[in-house]
Amino acid sequence: MTDTRLSFKEMCARFDVTPRTLRYYEYIELLAPEKEGRARFYGPREVARMKLILRGRRFGFSLEEIRQWLLIYGKKGERPQLEAWLQMADRQLLALDKQKAELDASIADLRALRETAVAELDKL
């Protein structure tokens, strides 16, 4: 593996993604590797973008949201990109907080039901 460029196979291994995923990210223009014949090579820019893509997915953003956010930098610069990020993050934090509250309620309900079942078993 070189310091400046990763092969297709190295990129898959480094980020633990399938070749299909990597090709799809290229197809939807999230990544733009250098091409030499049929070979693809990923430089520092693509590695950084891949980190952002995977982090965004982990936070629950869609690939289209990530793609649009990445496009802002190239068209408008860093400040508008950061402003867009703050809006996206605020929106996603609200959604995640709601999901967490729903999950906490489900866990509490399940625990209560379990305790009821234990009490019923004790009576038998």
Summary of the structure (lengths in Angstrom):
residues: 124
radius of gyration: 21.8
end to end distance: 65.7
largest distance: 74.6
contacts: 298
relative contact order: 0.08
helix: 74%
strand: 7%
